[in-house]
Amino acid sequence: MLLSYKKIGFGLVRFSVALSLGNRKRLGLVLVASALLMTLAVVIGVGCGKGKDETSVFNDPSYADWKTYTLQNVKIYYPPDHVFESQFPEIATNYVTATTKICSLLGMDPPKDTIVIFYYTGYGQGRDMTGQEYPFVKDHVIYFWLPSFLGPTLVDWLLPYWEKREPAFPFLKHGIRSLFDFSGQNYHKTTTGYVDDSSLIPLAKLVGDTAVNSDTERLQSGEAASFVAYILAYYGAARLKTMWESDKPFDQMVEQLFYIPVDSLQTVWVDFARQNTPPDTAAAN
């Protein structure tokens, strides 16, 4: 899906994955392409590492004539005559605003390091010049192209500031990447749809599902996004980080942190998802 940056709105207008805080105040955690904000954050407490010098990429003569656009701590490299050249001020602003809002949501100051982005003209150029099928982060540099959503690679860039280790339960990482993918998809709605048609992957199975991949699917990772939103809403970012860092088996960790078994945690999560699924107005009409 091609995402028009002119239609991206950032701000706490609403979040399509609604948060329900202790006082039941609803916020949300989804990324819609129009008037919604979302991204990921990382908890300070880990030292900010210096990113690799991006000029090393220019050892490849293919990048010799690339231009740059810089705004605050966002630096975008792009080829001449890029179709979005006139929009890079807005795109860079989106990165700045998204990072600030996400970091606030997850309880950290935004990293001060420069967010370096190599912005290719599209899938063909991105694949041909990098050898990768999907946008990615390497050596703390974002390699991005459309049609893709900017959220997952921004999340990948931010995560090392939160926790350098990979999670014991990969679905948490894919849930965060999906939750903040800027696709406009309401993952609570899709999750309740899976419940209704009996295709929901149980939480106990989702934990070890090796097919979860937020680059290629939105079944497992969509469920994971809804689950992550639930944890953030009721327990906060610190609890999510504790889950990420845990070295205990998932069922033991859940009982230790939530005082309920995994199937009961699934029940309250699914209830939360249903409560935050907007009514189907089309069906009502």
VENPELIN-V657540 format. One record per helix or strand of 2 or more residues. SS is the DSSP state (alpha for helix, beta for strand). FROM is the first residue (numbers start at 0). TO is the last residue. If there is no record, write none. Layout:
ss:SS from:FROM to:TO
ss:SS from:FROM to:TO
This chain:
ss:alpha from:4 to:6
ss:beta from:17 to:19
ss:beta from:25 to:27
ss:alpha from:53 to:58
ss:alpha from:60 to:62
ss:beta from:66 to:70
ss:beta from:73 to:77
ss:alpha from:84 to:104
ss:beta from:114 to:118
ss:alpha from:122 to:129
ss:beta from:135 to:137
ss:beta from:140 to:143
ss:alpha from:150 to:161
ss:alpha from:169 to:178
ss:alpha from:186 to:195
ss:alpha from:202 to:205
ss:alpha from:219 to:233
ss:alpha from:236 to:244
ss:alpha from:249 to:257
ss:alpha from:261 to:274
ss:alpha from:280 to:283
